[in-house]
Amino acid sequence: MDFSTIMALLVGGGICFLAGGLLCWMVLARRRAGEDFRSVVEHSIQGILVLDGVNIVFGNEAFARMFGYDDVEEILRIGALDCFADPEDFATLRDQEGRRVVGEFTTDRVRWRGLRADGSRIWVDSISNSIQWSGKRMLLAALVDVTDEVERLEETRSAEARLLSALNAMGQPVALFDVDDRLVVCNEIYRGLLGDKAEMVKVGMLFEEILELAVVQGIYEDSVKDKETFLRRRLAQHRDPVGSMRVVFENGRATELHE
């Protein structure tokens, strides 16, 4: 065996060794990546599901806890998403998520009512996307329990409704503005001052914008002769509310404005 033959064998063996080492490294890296991914999923604070249609093929512990089950195995035994969704919401949920699987555009977030193991209901936000799973197109969904948020919003809306009812019962125009002078709430009598433009009064409008709209509508008799003077005087009184300001409306009715 000559020198060139020996070198060829050594080089060839080295290449095979390097190739084999690279292959082992790739296998280990993929295994490590899989372990890392599983660790992330298992310790996620969000519920994670992989869905084949409405059938659950994978779930994490966070989803099981969210819905009141002891472990993921119970979730997989039940197997179908409709067992975890309020019947009134499931049709919409299935339609939107199904359209995402086939690549159609849908809203990024779906809010629905979930059914827990004890029969109680929770509000859930789910965000999902289609993925390849075991060689098949499926749906990856991340879920968050937003029950506390929804209940706070409902309490806020209920409080706003009670406040508006009380304001409407006062029998006179009332409006509340924030520190930036933007409308927070007003009663129907206040809106009614603008006649057929009442629908233009929106929460968040500046006081000055509403006043200018009222002046253009001619609801203040005092503003008919000299609009600019009336606007300056009313804005000055609004910004430095000392005592009251007497105004006369177009129908001749006079009232005292208090702030």
C-alpha atoms as one frame of an Amber mdcrd trajectory, in Angstrom:
protein
   0.000   0.000   0.000   1.662   3.214  -1.113   1.618   6.578   0.616  -1.119
   8.061  -1.567  -3.427   5.137  -0.847  -2.881   5.472   2.890  -3.611   9.210
   2.756  -6.767   8.596   0.757  -8.019   6.138   3.334  -7.187   8.491   6.194
  -8.865  11.431   4.498 -11.870   9.314   3.570 -12.115   8.006   7.080 -11.823
  11.527   8.424 -14.645  12.700   6.192 -16.800   9.793   7.278 -15.950  10.549
  10.907 -16.823  14.224  10.446 -20.048  13.363   8.602 -20.994  10.898  11.298
 -20.209  13.468  13.982 -22.267  16.098  12.199 -25.196  13.697  11.898 -25.006
  12.904  15.610 -24.855  16.600  16.449 -27.923  17.282  14.295 -29.863  14.477
  15.973 -28.886  15.696  19.432 -29.680  19.319  18.514 -33.096  18.326  17.210
 -33.752  16.256  20.308 -32.643  19.145  22.529 -34.834  21.566  20.556 -37.765
  19.186  20.995 -37.108  18.964  24.708 -36.856  22.751  24.967 -40.100  23.184
  23.023 -41.900  20.660  25.222 -40.567  22.399  28.339 -41.841  25.766  27.084
 -45.257  24.319  26.273 -45.592  22.378  29.511 -44.625  25.362  31.657 -46.558
  27.947  29.653 -49.059  30.075  31.567 -51.272  29.933  28.466 -53.368  26.967
  27.531 -51.985  25.270  24.407 -53.950  22.988  22.089 -53.286  21.288  18.775
 -56.545  20.582  16.969 -57.373  18.265  14.112 -60.711  19.782  13.195 -62.496
  19.815  16.546 -60.480  16.877  17.892 -57.776  17.641  20.442 -54.527  15.820
  19.617 -52.319  17.703  22.082 -52.863  19.862  25.147 -50.756  21.217  28.002
 -51.213  21.348  31.760 -52.208  25.032  31.695 -55.235  24.185  29.550 -56.200
  21.361  31.914 -55.949  23.670  34.955 -57.842  26.441  33.178 -60.794  24.114
  32.590 -60.654  22.470  36.012 -59.178  19.072  35.122 -56.438  17.240  37.018
 -54.227  16.452  34.043 -53.923  16.497  30.272 -54.867  12.826  29.978 -58.445
  13.711  30.974 -58.510  16.348  28.241 -57.296  13.873  25.633 -59.826  11.253
  26.747 -62.665  13.717  26.250 -61.049  14.582  22.955 -63.390  17.126  21.333
 -63.257  20.911  21.624 -67.057  21.231  21.680 -67.033  19.577  25.130 -65.131
  22.611  26.437 -67.140  25.388  24.721 -70.526  26.895  25.454 -72.934  25.567
  22.787 -74.001  29.101  21.874 -70.390  30.064  21.099 -69.103  26.833  19.603
 -70.626  27.278  16.122 -68.914  30.651  15.685 -65.685  29.328  17.172 -65.659
  26.300  14.864 -66.371  28.453  11.817 -63.617  30.972  12.518 -60.990  28.436
  13.505 -61.899  26.162  10.601 -61.448  29.003   8.137 -58.013  29.706   9.595
 -56.948  26.090   9.032 -57.590  26.412   5.299 -55.755  29.733   5.163 -58.651
  32.193   5.092 -58.336  35.484   6.955 -60.145  35.777  10.270 -59.828  38.088
  13.250 -56.662  37.488  15.267 -58.473  36.831  18.529 -61.662  34.927  19.290
 -63.491  35.453  22.589 -65.784  32.655  23.733 -67.272  31.041  26.801 -65.641
  27.851  28.001 -67.192  25.049  30.058 -65.171  23.877  33.053 -65.259  20.374
  34.538 -67.651  21.527  37.293 -70.084  23.043  34.768 -69.132  26.659  35.477
 -68.325  29.020  32.620 -65.207  31.065  31.953 -64.393  33.611  29.280 -61.512
  32.639  27.009 -59.497  34.520  24.396 -57.892  32.226  21.832 -55.271  33.046
  19.231 -54.490  30.409  16.636 -52.694  29.574  13.443 -52.425  26.604  11.110
 -49.343  24.390  11.432 -47.951  21.125  10.119 -48.257  18.442  12.813 -47.225
  14.848  12.108 -47.348  15.606   8.394 -50.884  17.009   8.499 -52.254  20.549
   8.583 -53.714  21.261  12.003 -54.450  24.203  14.237 -52.220  25.477  17.042
 -54.208  27.506  19.580 -53.085  29.538  22.595 -55.795  30.299  25.164 -55.998
  32.806  28.010 -58.604  32.981  30.771 -60.042  36.533  30.586 -62.974  35.979
  32.957 -61.804  38.648  35.424 -61.366  41.177  32.597 -64.820  40.474  31.157
 -66.458  40.695  34.589 -64.746  44.031  35.276 -65.968  45.365  31.929 -69.497
  44.196  32.681 -69.367  45.853  36.103 -68.138  49.074  34.490 -70.912  49.012
  31.888 -73.491  48.319  34.599 -72.201  51.228  36.693 -72.258  53.511  33.636
 -75.841  52.466  32.893 -76.901  53.229  36.480 -75.150  56.602  36.348 -76.790
  57.489  33.036 -80.192  56.462  34.381 -79.675  58.735  37.389 -78.569  61.627
  35.176 -81.591  61.231  32.913 -83.861  61.330  35.966 -82.535  64.738  37.021
 -84.774  66.617  34.606 -82.107  69.050  33.432 -79.097  68.928  31.090 -76.054
  67.385  32.784 -72.622  66.560  31.358 -69.380  65.328  32.910 -65.967  66.204
  31.421 -62.548  64.788  32.343 -59.351  66.687  33.207 -58.595  67.055  29.484
 -62.011  68.671  28.997 -63.360  65.714  27.045 -66.899  64.439  27.473 -67.184
  61.390  29.727 -70.959  61.084  29.990 -74.052  63.231  29.465 -77.781  62.717
  29.754 -80.347  62.723  26.985 -81.579  66.183  27.911 -78.086  67.575  27.322
 -77.908  65.858  23.942 -81.415  67.063  23.141 -80.247  70.663  23.298 -78.665
  70.132  19.879 -81.916  69.048  18.260 -81.351  67.028  15.100 -77.580  67.200
  15.703 -77.841  65.383  19.028 -76.304  62.227  17.538 -73.136  64.195  16.823
 -72.364  64.493  20.540 -69.900  61.693  21.274 -67.960  60.603  24.326 -64.428
  61.987  24.007 -65.425  65.270  22.297 -63.883  68.438  23.687 -66.185  70.823
  25.532 -65.222  73.553  23.066 -66.211  71.349  20.103 -69.646  70.705  21.606
 -70.096  74.394  22.429 -69.183  75.438  18.882 -71.640  72.882  17.517 -74.363
  74.291  19.798 -73.606  77.846  18.702 -73.735  76.889  15.024 -77.100  75.260
  15.687 -78.274  78.513  17.274 -79.548  76.919  20.478 -78.361  79.905  22.544
 -80.249  83.123  21.910 -77.303  85.021  23.421 -75.002  83.778  20.653 -77.147
  84.879  17.721 -76.003  88.519  17.731 -72.326  87.958  18.493 -71.104  84.372
  18.355 -67.443  85.103  19.057 -68.191  87.148  22.158 -70.539  84.466  23.480
 -67.973  81.709  22.827 -65.213  83.613  24.652 -67.475  84.403  27.610 -68.806
  80.831  27.895 -65.337  79.258  27.598 -63.939  81.655  30.209 -66.740  80.741
  32.598 -66.196  77.025  31.896 -62.447  77.225  32.553 -62.814  79.288  35.688
 -66.223  78.272  37.055 -67.007  80.830  39.709 -70.703  81.143  40.506 -73.089
  80.572  37.622 -73.781  81.891  34.135 -77.219  82.807  32.880 -78.013  81.783
  29.294 -81.142  82.064  27.194 -82.050  79.320  24.749 -83.632  79.850  21.353
 -87.052  78.975  22.736 -86.789  81.870  25.178 -86.201  79.667  28.223 -83.520
  81.010  30.544 -81.375  78.858  32.836 -78.424  79.141  35.170 -75.357  77.110
  34.235 -73.384  75.679  37.158 -70.000  73.974  36.953
